[in-house]
Amino acid sequence: MFARLRSDIQCILDRDPAARNAWEVLTCYPGLHALVMHRRAHWCWNHGFKWLGRFISHVSRWLTGIEIHPGAKIGERVFFDHAMGVVVGETAEIGDGCTIYQGVTLGGTSLYKGEKRHPTLGRDVVVSAGAKVLGGFEVGDGAKIGSNAVVIKPVPAGATAVGIPARIIPSKTGTSADVTDAPRPQFTAYGITQDDDPLSQAMRKLIDSASGQENQIALLWQAIEKLSAAQVTPDCVPDEAARKARFEAEQLNQLVGK
């Protein structure tokens, strides 16, 4: 028990720069308190003390603002960061090393008892603030859920889900095996990286394409000038404004976050 508590405290110290020492984490972090109380509630739930498990869960919700059903399964080194308003459903499963921020819902879309209604998170998943993951599907190892995303379908390992409904951005490393074998990437707070916005990616591709077309047009103007050097006519001379026009690709890329 104490070894697991030390592991929980250490994972918070590793991922939260605001955490100064173990005593502060132990006494002032509601995410840790919610985990400790959930383990008691989960034990009661699995040993037939259903009401007691629900009561402990209710008290934990009142004390921490984090609602975890006693039937939910939570792995080791899970960090509920801030986590006010988090809701974890009965059949939800959270893998080792996951990070869940405030306002997250791991909910179900089915009303039938006894079936898998809530999502399963793999290892090292980051679910950002306000995200809703709804349904009995899997979110693969190392995946990231963007802030306020609404995820209603499976997310492959290492991929990123953003938007409403969520769009899936595949992992650059390829298959889930690649994610497992590769060195563990640096933790990204709130799951934010520059390359995870599909709209920015599309804009950057359009900018690069337009910049390439401008270079081709400049080469065409040079060819026209050379061909018309021997016999210059007003129709052959390129417009001065057209020759001086420049597509500010670098400036536009900065605007979209490149």
C-alpha positions as CSV (number, residue, x, y, z in Angstrom):
1,M,0.0,0.0,0.0
2,F,2.7,2.5,1.0
3,A,4.8,1.6,-2.1
4,R,1.9,2.4,-4.3
5,L,1.3,5.6,-2.5
6,R,4.9,6.6,-3.0
7,S,4.6,5.8,-6.7
8,D,1.5,8.0,-6.9
9,I,3.2,10.9,-5.2
10,Q,6.3,10.6,-7.3
11,C,4.3,10.6,-10.6
12,I,2.7,13.9,-9.5
13,L,6.2,15.4,-8.7
14,D,7.4,14.3,-12.1
15,R,4.5,15.8,-14.0
16,D,3.5,19.0,-12.1
17,P,6.2,21.7,-11.7
18,A,4.0,23.4,-9.1
19,A,4.5,20.4,-6.7
20,R,7.4,21.3,-4.4
21,N,7.7,18.2,-2.2
22,A,6.0,15.0,-1.2
23,W,4.3,16.4,1.9
24,E,2.6,19.1,-0.1
25,V,1.4,16.5,-2.6
26,L,0.1,14.2,0.2
27,T,-1.8,16.9,2.0
28,C,-2.9,19.4,-0.8
29,Y,-3.6,17.4,-4.0
30,P,-7.3,16.3,-4.3
31,G,-6.4,14.0,-7.3
32,L,-4.3,11.9,-4.9
33,H,-7.0,11.9,-2.3
34,A,-9.6,10.8,-4.8
35,L,-7.4,7.9,-5.9
36,V,-6.8,6.7,-2.4
37,M,-10.5,6.8,-1.5
38,H,-11.4,5.1,-4.8
39,R,-9.2,2.1,-4.0
40,R,-11.1,1.7,-0.8
41,A,-14.4,2.1,-2.6
42,H,-13.3,-0.3,-5.4
43,W,-12.4,-3.0,-2.8
44,C,-15.8,-2.7,-1.2
45,W,-17.5,-2.9,-4.6
46,N,-15.7,-6.0,-5.6
47,H,-16.3,-7.7,-2.3
48,G,-20.1,-7.3,-2.3
49,F,-20.3,-4.1,-0.2
50,K,-22.0,-2.1,-3.0
51,W,-23.7,0.5,-0.9
52,L,-20.5,1.2,1.2
53,G,-18.5,1.5,-2.0
54,R,-21.0,4.0,-3.4
55,F,-21.0,5.9,-0.1
56,I,-17.2,6.2,0.0
57,S,-17.3,7.4,-3.7
58,H,-20.0,10.0,-2.8
59,V,-17.9,11.3,0.2
60,S,-14.8,11.5,-2.1
61,R,-16.8,13.5,-4.7
62,W,-17.9,15.9,-2.0
63,L,-14.4,16.3,-0.6
64,T,-12.4,16.4,-3.9
65,G,-14.8,17.4,-6.7
66,I,-13.8,14.2,-8.6
67,E,-16.5,11.6,-9.2
68,I,-15.2,8.1,-9.7
69,H,-17.7,5.2,-9.7
70,P,-16.4,2.4,-7.4
71,G,-16.7,-0.1,-10.2
72,A,-14.1,1.7,-12.4
73,K,-10.7,0.2,-12.8
74,I,-7.7,2.5,-12.4
75,G,-4.1,1.5,-12.9
76,E,-0.9,2.8,-11.3
77,R,0.7,6.2,-11.5
78,V,-2.5,7.9,-12.7
79,F,-2.5,11.6,-12.2
80,F,-5.8,13.6,-11.8
81,D,-4.4,17.1,-12.4
82,H,-6.6,19.8,-10.8
83,A,-9.5,17.5,-11.9
84,M,-12.5,19.4,-10.5
85,G,-15.5,18.1,-12.3
86,V,-14.0,14.9,-13.5
87,V,-16.5,12.0,-14.0
88,V,-15.4,8.4,-14.4
89,G,-18.2,5.8,-15.2
90,E,-18.7,2.4,-13.8
91,T,-17.2,0.3,-16.6
92,A,-14.4,2.7,-17.4
93,E,-10.8,1.5,-17.3
94,I,-7.8,3.8,-16.9
95,G,-4.3,2.4,-17.7
96,D,-1.0,3.0,-16.0
97,G,0.6,6.4,-16.3
98,C,-2.5,8.3,-17.6
99,T,-3.0,12.0,-16.9
100,I,-6.6,13.4,-16.7
101,Y,-7.3,17.1,-16.4
102,Q,-10.3,19.1,-15.0
103,G,-13.7,18.7,-16.6
104,V,-13.1,15.4,-18.2
105,T,-16.0,12.9,-18.6
106,L,-15.4,9.2,-19.3
107,G,-19.0,8.4,-20.0
108,G,-21.3,5.9,-21.6
109,T,-23.9,6.1,-24.3
110,S,-25.7,2.9,-23.6
111,L,-28.5,2.4,-21.0
112,Y,-28.1,-1.4,-20.8
113,K,-26.8,-2.8,-17.6
114,G,-24.1,-5.4,-17.5
115,E,-22.3,-4.4,-20.7
116,K,-19.2,-2.3,-21.4
117,R,-20.6,1.2,-21.6
118,H,-17.5,3.4,-20.8
119,P,-14.1,3.8,-22.5
120,T,-10.9,2.0,-21.8
121,L,-7.7,4.2,-21.7
122,G,-4.4,2.5,-22.5
123,R,-1.1,3.4,-20.9
124,D,0.2,7.0,-20.8
125,V,-2.9,8.5,-22.3
126,V,-3.4,12.3,-21.8
127,V,-7.0,13.5,-21.6
128,S,-7.0,17.3,-21.7
129,A,-9.4,19.7,-19.9
130,G,-13.0,19.5,-20.8
131,A,-12.7,16.5,-23.0
132,K,-15.6,14.0,-23.3
133,V,-14.8,10.4,-24.1
134,L,-18.1,8.6,-24.6
135,G,-18.7,4.9,-25.4
136,G,-17.3,1.5,-24.7
137,F,-14.3,1.7,-27.0
138,E,-10.5,1.8,-26.5
139,V,-8.1,4.7,-26.5
140,G,-4.7,3.3,-27.4
141,D,-1.4,3.6,-25.5
142,G,0.2,7.0,-25.7
143,A,-2.8,8.7,-27.3
144,K,-3.8,12.3,-26.6
145,I,-7.3,13.8,-26.3
146,G,-7.3,17.6,-27.0
147,S,-9.1,20.1,-24.8
148,N,-12.9,20.1,-25.1
149,A,-12.8,17.3,-27.7
150,V,-15.8,15.0,-27.9
151,V,-14.5,11.5,-28.7
152,I,-17.1,8.9,-29.8
153,K,-14.9,6.4,-31.7
154,P,-11.7,4.4,-30.9
155,V,-8.4,6.3,-30.9
156,P,-5.3,4.4,-32.2
157,A,-2.2,4.1,-30.1
158,G,-0.1,7.3,-30.3
159,A,-2.7,9.2,-32.1
160,T,-4.3,12.6,-31.2
161,A,-8.0,13.3,-31.2
162,V,-9.2,17.0,-31.4
163,G,-12.4,18.7,-32.3
164,I,-16.2,18.1,-32.0
165,P,-16.7,15.4,-33.0
166,A,-13.1,14.5,-32.6
167,R,-10.9,14.1,-35.7
168,I,-8.1,11.5,-35.4
169,I,-4.5,12.6,-36.3
170,P,-2.5,9.3,-36.7
171,S,0.8,8.8,-34.9
172,K,3.9,9.7,-36.8
173,T,5.5,6.5,-35.5
174,G,3.0,4.3,-37.3
175,T,1.7,1.2,-35.6
176,S,1.0,0.5,-32.0
177,A,4.1,-1.8,-31.9
178,D,6.2,1.2,-32.8
179,V,4.8,3.1,-29.9
180,T,5.5,0.3,-27.5
181,D,9.1,-0.3,-28.7
182,A,10.1,3.4,-29.0
183,P,11.5,5.4,-26.1
184,R,8.9,7.0,-24.0
185,P,8.3,10.6,-25.3
186,Q,8.6,13.6,-23.0
187,F,5.3,14.3,-21.2
188,T,3.2,17.1,-22.8
189,A,1.0,19.0,-20.4
190,Y,-2.6,19.1,-21.6
191,G,-1.5,17.0,-24.6
192,I,-0.5,20.1,-26.5
193,T,2.1,19.9,-29.3
194,Q,2.5,22.2,-32.3
195,D,1.8,19.4,-34.8
196,D,-1.5,18.3,-33.4
197,D,-3.8,20.9,-34.9
198,P,-5.2,19.6,-38.2
199,L,-6.3,23.0,-39.4
200,S,-2.9,24.5,-38.9
201,Q,-1.4,21.5,-40.7
202,A,-3.7,22.1,-43.6
203,M,-2.9,25.8,-43.7
204,R,0.8,25.2,-43.6
205,K,0.5,22.8,-46.6
206,L,-1.5,25.4,-48.5
207,I,1.1,28.1,-47.7
208,D,3.9,25.9,-48.9
209,S,2.0,25.1,-52.1
210,A,1.4,28.7,-52.8
211,S,5.0,29.6,-52.1
212,G,6.2,26.9,-54.6
213,Q,3.8,28.2,-57.2
214,E,5.1,31.8,-56.7
215,N,8.7,30.5,-57.4
216,Q,7.5,28.8,-60.6
217,I,5.8,32.0,-61.7
218,A,9.0,34.0,-61.1
219,L,10.9,31.5,-63.2
220,L,8.3,31.9,-66.0
221,W,8.7,35.7,-65.9
222,Q,12.5,35.3,-66.2
223,A,12.0,33.0,-69.2
224,I,9.6,35.5,-70.8
225,E,12.1,38.4,-70.3
226,K,14.9,36.4,-71.9
227,L,12.8,35.4,-74.9
228,S,11.5,38.9,-75.5
229,A,14.9,40.6,-75.0
230,A,15.6,40.7,-78.7
231,Q,12.3,42.1,-79.6
232,V,10.5,43.9,-76.8
233,T,6.8,44.7,-77.1
234,P,4.6,46.3,-74.5
235,D,2.5,43.1,-74.3
236,C,5.6,41.0,-73.4
237,V,6.9,43.2,-70.6
238,P,5.8,41.9,-67.2
239,D,3.9,44.3,-65.0
240,E,6.2,46.0,-62.4
241,A,3.8,45.2,-59.6
242,A,3.7,41.5,-60.6
243,R,7.4,41.3,-60.7
244,K,7.8,42.8,-57.3
245,A,5.0,40.8,-55.7
246,R,6.2,38.4,-53.0
247,F,4.3,35.7,-51.2
248,E,5.1,36.1,-47.5
249,A,5.2,32.4,-46.7
250,E,7.3,32.7,-43.6
251,Q,5.1,35.4,-42.0
252,L,1.9,33.4,-42.7
253,N,3.5,30.2,-41.3
254,Q,4.2,32.1,-38.1
255,L,0.6,33.2,-37.9
256,V,-0.6,29.6,-38.0
257,G,2.0,28.4,-35.5
258,K,4.7,26.8,-37.5
